[in-house]
């Protein structure tokens, strides 16, 4: 049985969870690259012959105050699903430096 504090922690974890649905099959697209843009996360899935792109609009992210944490959780989730993951810097980073 869970205590009230443990239940609260589980609910908080569920709220900050990003549900991954409709991703290409890991056997066909084993590599995934995640890039954070100002308005979305771009996930690029690479296979031997093709690539698939999925964009996650940041308006749908509950925990938009800490996008780096969301990005790291996304990378970890993709890795748990069996993808080889890579984190790529946004093209906007470094502009004007």
C-alpha positions in Angstrom: 0.0 0.0 0.0 1.3 3.5 -0.9 1.4 6.4 1.5 -0.1 9.7 0.6 3.3 11.1 -0.2 4.1 8.2 -2.5 0.8 8.6 -4.3 1.5 12.3 -4.8 5.0 11.5 -6.2 3.5 9.0 -8.6 0.9 11.6 -9.8 3.6 14.2 -10.3 5.7 11.7 -12.3 2.6 10.9 -14.5 2.0 14.6 -15.2 5.6 15.2 -16.4 5.6 12.0 -18.6 5.7 12.4 -22.3 3.7 9.7 -24.0 5.5 8.3 -27.0 3.0 7.0 -29.5 3.2 6.3 -33.3 7.0 6.0 -33.4 8.6 4.1 -36.3 9.5 0.5 -35.5 13.0 0.3 -33.9 13.9 -2.7 -36.2 13.5 -0.5 -39.3 14.7 2.8 -37.8 17.2 1.9 -35.0 18.8 5.3 -34.6 17.0 8.4 -33.2 18.3 12.0 -33.1 16.6 14.5 -30.9 17.0 18.3 -31.6 15.3 21.0 -29.5 14.1 23.9 -31.5 12.4 27.1 -30.2 9.0 25.7 -30.9 9.4 21.9 -30.9 11.4 18.8 -30.3 12.4 17.3 -33.6 12.9 13.5 -33.6 14.7 12.1 -36.6 14.6 8.3 -36.9 17.3 6.8 -39.2 17.1 3.5 -41.0 19.4 1.9 -43.6 17.5 3.5 -46.5 15.0 6.0 -45.1 14.5 8.5 -42.3 11.3 9.6 -40.5 10.8 12.9 -38.8 8.4 13.5 -35.9 7.9 16.9 -34.3 6.6 17.4 -30.8 5.1 20.9 -30.4 6.3 22.4 -27.1 2.8 23.7 -26.4 1.9 20.2 -25.6 4.7 19.8 -23.0 3.4 20.3 -19.4 6.8 20.9 -17.9 7.9 23.6 -20.4 9.8 25.4 -17.6 12.6 22.8 -17.7 12.9 21.7 -21.4 16.4 20.3 -20.8 15.0 17.8 -18.3 12.1 16.9 -20.7 14.7 16.4 -23.5 16.8 14.2 -21.3 13.8 12.1 -20.3 12.8 11.8 -23.9 16.3 10.5 -24.8 16.2 8.0 -21.9 12.7 6.8 -23.0 13.8 6.3 -26.6 16.9 4.4 -25.4 14.7 2.2 -23.2 12.6 1.4 -26.3 15.8 0.1 -28.0 16.8 3.1 -30.1 20.4 4.3 -30.4 20.0 7.9 -29.4 21.9 11.1 -30.2 21.3 14.5 -28.8 21.9 17.3 -31.3 22.2 21.0 -30.6 19.6 23.3 -32.0 20.7 25.2 -35.1 19.7 28.4 -33.2 22.3 27.7 -30.5 25.5 29.6 -31.1 23.9 32.0 -33.5 25.2 35.5 -32.8 28.2 34.2 -30.8 
